[in-house]
């Protein structure tokens, strides 16, 4: 007998301002419970020690998660000078120390070398898999984890504030960048040691910091009007995640074919000739489809 998914059919994105100490999985579980949603997922894990933007997809929005995962992200982070740790943050044990405290001028002078495509060695305590096992699991078991360097994109990097023992930065980076590793490498380039003492994600892809909502505010919306629509005001439409994808409006008949997994042959001239498109019918998103000339093939359909 088929299992029925419990919960309501709620579709859209919640831009959660994740609090300190809560895991990403724990945050998703709480949001899912507040909305009584039947399906939920998130775009990009935040460590418990990190705060800020955790985009949580509900219902059919989960089908758009990969588009957010691939987007640029903005972080603010604080590097505490004087000690490098096993985890490159406050959780780890100290591996080396330094008495050197870089000046603002020294910091600003070194930052341009971290712009563009750079090679980065991920932290041993990371979610990268090695021989099918998460690196942090191996590291916690006391094994020596040797990961391969990989190229990441740093689009912008600046020092925001500083004190003798810390400096605060803001970075806009591409997929796969480890901010902890960036702080470690900046310190090494300055001839000192450092670890991340504070990390906050501000923006993710098309999602901006001013639209984040706190868990307690979500709970308040749910309690003010139990079973009502107040909580739905915190949802961003599914298609918000697809801002960079061209939209193609179709008739109800063509949309119905796509929803049944069938190819559509288009007639007339099209501005879009090839690539992924967001198919709409009226104001409703119908599917993500691949357009090749006049042939439109569904890739992910939205059951809304």
C-alpha positions as CSV (number, residue, x, y, z in Angstrom):
1,X,0.0,0.0,0.0
2,X,1.4,3.4,-0.9
3,X,2.3,5.7,1.9
4,X,0.5,9.1,2.0
5,X,2.6,12.2,2.8
6,X,1.3,14.0,5.9
7,X,0.8,17.7,6.0
8,X,-0.7,20.4,3.8
9,X,0.2,21.3,0.2
10,X,2.2,24.5,0.9
11,X,4.4,25.8,-1.9
12,X,7.0,28.6,-1.8
13,X,10.2,29.8,-0.2
14,X,10.8,30.9,3.4
15,X,13.9,33.0,3.9
16,X,14.8,32.1,7.4
17,X,17.2,34.1,9.5
18,X,18.7,31.0,11.2
19,X,19.6,31.5,14.8
20,X,22.9,30.6,16.4
21,X,23.2,27.0,17.6
22,X,20.5,25.5,15.4
23,X,21.4,23.1,12.7
24,X,20.1,23.5,9.2
25,X,18.1,20.3,9.4
26,X,16.6,21.4,12.7
27,X,15.6,24.7,11.2
28,X,13.9,23.0,8.3
29,X,12.0,20.7,10.7
30,X,10.7,23.7,12.7
31,X,9.6,25.6,9.6
32,X,7.9,22.6,8.1
33,X,6.1,22.1,11.4
34,X,5.0,25.7,11.6
35,X,3.5,25.6,8.1
36,X,2.3,21.9,8.5
37,X,3.9,21.5,5.1
38,X,4.0,18.0,3.5
39,X,7.5,18.6,2.0
40,X,10.5,20.8,2.8
41,X,14.2,21.2,2.0
42,X,16.9,23.8,2.1
43,X,19.3,25.4,-0.3
44,X,22.8,25.4,1.2
45,X,23.7,24.2,4.7
46,X,24.6,26.6,7.5
47,X,26.7,25.3,10.4
48,X,25.1,25.6,13.9
49,X,27.7,28.3,14.7
50,X,26.6,30.4,11.6
51,X,23.5,32.6,11.4
52,X,21.6,34.3,8.7
53,X,20.0,33.4,5.4
54,X,18.7,29.8,5.1
55,X,16.4,29.5,2.1
56,X,13.8,26.8,2.9
57,X,11.7,25.4,0.1
58,X,8.3,24.1,0.8
59,X,6.2,21.8,-1.5
60,X,6.8,22.1,-5.2
61,X,9.5,24.8,-4.5
62,X,11.8,22.0,-3.6
63,X,12.1,21.3,-7.3
64,X,13.9,24.7,-7.7
65,X,16.5,24.1,-5.0
66,X,19.4,23.4,-7.5
67,X,19.0,26.8,-9.0
68,X,19.5,28.5,-5.6
69,X,22.4,26.2,-4.8
70,X,24.3,27.3,-7.8
71,X,23.8,31.1,-7.1
72,X,26.3,33.5,-5.6
73,X,26.3,34.0,-1.8
74,X,27.2,36.9,0.4
75,X,28.7,36.3,3.9
76,X,29.9,38.6,6.7
77,X,32.6,36.9,8.8
78,X,35.0,37.8,11.6
79,X,38.5,36.5,11.7
80,X,40.1,36.3,15.1
81,X,43.8,36.6,14.9
82,X,46.3,34.6,16.9
83,X,45.2,30.9,16.6
84,X,44.4,28.4,13.9
85,X,42.1,25.5,14.8
86,X,41.3,22.1,13.5
87,X,37.9,23.3,12.3
88,X,39.0,26.8,11.3
89,X,36.3,28.1,13.7
90,X,35.5,28.3,17.4
91,X,34.6,24.6,17.7
92,X,38.0,23.2,17.0
93,X,41.1,22.8,19.1
94,X,44.1,25.1,18.5
95,X,46.7,23.7,16.1
96,X,49.1,26.7,16.0
97,X,49.4,30.2,17.4
98,X,50.9,33.5,16.4
99,X,51.6,36.8,18.2
100,X,51.4,38.9,15.0
101,X,48.4,41.2,14.6
102,X,48.1,42.6,11.1
103,X,47.5,46.3,10.5
104,X,44.5,47.5,8.5
105,X,46.9,48.5,5.7
106,X,48.4,45.1,5.6
107,X,45.0,43.4,5.5
108,X,43.7,45.7,2.7
109,X,46.8,45.2,0.6
110,X,46.5,41.4,0.7
111,X,42.8,41.0,-0.2
112,X,43.1,41.5,-4.0
113,X,45.1,38.3,-4.3
114,X,42.0,36.4,-3.1
115,X,39.7,37.8,-5.9
116,X,38.7,35.9,-8.9
117,X,39.3,32.1,-9.3
118,X,41.4,30.9,-6.5
119,X,42.5,27.5,-5.3
120,X,41.2,26.6,-1.9
121,X,41.9,23.6,0.4
122,X,38.6,22.8,2.1
123,X,38.6,22.3,5.9
124,X,39.0,18.8,7.2
125,X,35.8,19.3,9.1
126,X,33.6,19.7,6.0
127,X,30.7,17.9,4.4
128,X,32.8,16.8,1.4
129,X,32.8,13.1,0.8
130,X,36.1,11.1,0.8
131,X,35.7,7.5,-0.2
132,X,32.0,7.8,0.3
133,X,32.2,9.2,3.9
134,X,31.8,12.8,5.0
135,X,35.1,14.4,5.8
136,X,33.9,15.7,9.2
137,X,33.0,12.1,10.2
138,X,36.5,10.9,9.5
139,X,38.0,13.9,11.2
140,X,35.9,13.4,14.3
141,X,37.0,9.8,14.4
142,X,40.6,11.0,14.6
143,X,41.6,10.1,11.1
144,X,44.0,12.2,9.0
145,X,41.8,13.7,6.3
146,X,43.5,14.8,3.1
147,X,41.2,16.7,0.8
148,X,42.1,17.9,-2.7
149,X,42.3,21.7,-3.4
150,X,39.6,23.0,-5.7
151,X,38.9,26.2,-7.5
152,X,36.3,28.6,-6.2
153,X,35.1,32.0,-7.3
154,X,35.5,35.1,-5.1
155,X,33.6,38.0,-6.7
156,X,34.1,40.7,-4.0
157,X,36.0,40.8,-0.7
158,X,36.4,43.8,1.7
159,X,37.4,44.5,5.2
160,X,34.4,46.1,7.0
161,X,35.8,46.8,10.5
162,X,38.7,45.8,12.7
163,X,40.2,45.8,16.2
164,X,43.6,44.7,17.4
165,X,42.5,41.0,17.7
166,X,39.8,40.7,15.0
167,X,38.8,41.9,11.6
168,X,35.3,41.7,10.0
169,X,34.9,41.1,6.3
170,X,32.2,40.8,3.7
171,X,32.6,38.4,0.8
172,X,30.5,37.6,-2.3
173,X,31.5,34.1,-3.5
174,X,30.5,31.3,-5.8
175,X,29.3,27.8,-5.1
176,X,31.5,25.6,-2.9
177,X,33.5,28.3,-1.2
178,X,34.4,27.7,2.4
179,X,34.6,31.0,4.3
180,X,36.4,29.3,7.2
181,X,39.2,28.3,4.7
182,X,39.2,31.8,3.3
183,X,39.8,33.3,6.7
184,X,42.5,30.8,7.4
185,X,44.3,31.5,4.1
186,X,44.1,35.3,4.5
187,X,45.8,34.9,7.9
188,X,48.5,32.7,6.5
189,X,49.2,35.2,3.7
190,X,49.6,37.9,6.4
191,X,52.1,35.7,8.3
192,X,49.8,35.0,11.2
193,X,47.1,32.6,12.2
194,X,43.3,33.0,12.5
195,X,40.0,31.3,12.8
196,X,36.4,32.4,12.2
197,X,34.7,33.6,15.4
198,X,31.5,34.8,13.7
199,X,29.8,33.9,10.4
200,X,26.6,35.2,8.9
201,X,25.1,34.5,5.5
202,X,23.4,37.7,4.2
203,X,22.3,36.9,0.6
204,X,21.7,33.8,-1.5
205,X,21.2,34.0,-5.2
206,X,18.2,36.2,-5.8
207,X,17.2,36.2,-2.1
208,X,18.2,39.4,-0.2
209,X,18.8,39.9,3.5
210,X,16.0,42.4,4.0
211,X,13.4,39.7,3.3
212,X,14.6,37.3,6.0
213,X,12.3,36.4,8.9
214,X,13.0,35.1,12.4
215,X,11.7,31.8,13.7
216,X,9.8,33.5,16.5
217,X,8.1,35.8,14.0
218,X,7.0,32.9,11.9
219,X,5.6,31.2,15.0
220,X,3.8,34.5,16.0
221,X,2.1,34.6,12.5
222,X,1.0,31.0,13.0
223,X,-0.4,31.6,16.5
224,X,-2.2,34.8,15.6
225,X,-4.5,33.1,13.1
226,X,-4.3,29.3,13.5
227,X,-5.5,27.6,10.4
228,X,-5.6,31.0,8.6
229,X,-3.6,32.6,5.8
230,X,-1.5,35.0,7.9
231,X,1.5,32.6,7.9
232,X,1.3,32.4,4.1
233,X,2.4,36.1,4.0
234,X,5.9,34.9,4.9
235,X,6.1,32.7,1.7
236,X,7.9,33.9,-1.4
237,X,6.6,32.5,-4.7
238,X,8.2,29.3,-6.1
239,X,9.3,31.3,-9.2
240,X,11.3,33.7,-7.1
241,X,14.2,31.2,-7.3
242,X,14.1,31.3,-11.1
243,X,14.6,35.0,-11.7
244,X,17.5,34.4,-14.1
245,X,15.6,31.9,-16.3
246,X,13.6,33.3,-19.2
247,X,9.8,32.7,-19.0
248,X,7.7,31.3,-21.8
249,X,3.9,31.7,-21.7
250,X,1.9,28.9,-23.2
251,X,-1.8,28.2,-23.8
252,X,-3.7,25.9,-21.4
253,X,-3.6,23.1,-24.0
254,X,0.2,23.2,-24.4
255,X,0.6,23.5,-20.6
256,X,-1.5,20.4,-20.1
257,X,0.7,18.5,-22.4
258,X,3.8,19.5,-20.5
259,X,2.1,18.6,-17.2
260,X,1.6,15.1,-18.6
261,X,5.3,14.8,-19.5
262,X,4.7,15.3,-23.2
263,X,6.7,17.3,-25.7
264,X,5.3,20.4,-27.2
265,X,6.0,21.6,-30.8
266,X,5.8,25.4,-30.9
267,X,4.8,27.4,-34.0
268,X,5.7,31.0,-34.9
269,X,8.9,33.0,-34.1
270,X,10.5,32.8,-30.7
271,X,12.9,35.2,-29.1
272,X,14.3,32.2,-27.1
273,X,15.9,29.5,-29.3
274,X,17.5,27.2,-26.8
275,X,18.0,26.5,-23.1
276,X,16.1,26.1,-19.9
277,X,12.8,28.1,-19.7
278,X,10.2,28.6,-17.0
279,X,6.9,27.8,-18.7
280,X,3.9,29.7,-17.4
281,X,0.2,29.6,-18.1
282,X,-1.6,32.8,-17.0
283,X,0.1,33.7,-13.7
284,X,0.9,30.1,-12.7
285,X,4.3,28.4,-13.2
286,X,3.8,25.2,-15.0
287,X,7.2,23.6,-15.6
288,X,10.9,23.9,-16.2
289,X,11.4,22.8,-19.7
290,X,14.2,22.6,-22.3
291,X,13.7,24.5,-25.5
292,X,15.6,23.5,-28.6
293,X,14.3,25.4,-31.6
294,X,10.6,24.8,-31.7
295,X,10.7,21.7,-29.5
296,X,9.9,22.0,-25.9
297,X,10.5,19.1,-23.5
298,X,9.5,19.1,-19.8
299,X,12.2,18.6,-17.2
300,X,10.4,19.3,-14.0
301,X,6.7,20.0,-13.8
302,X,5.0,21.8,-10.9
303,X,1.9,20.2,-9.4
304,X,0.2,23.4,-8.2
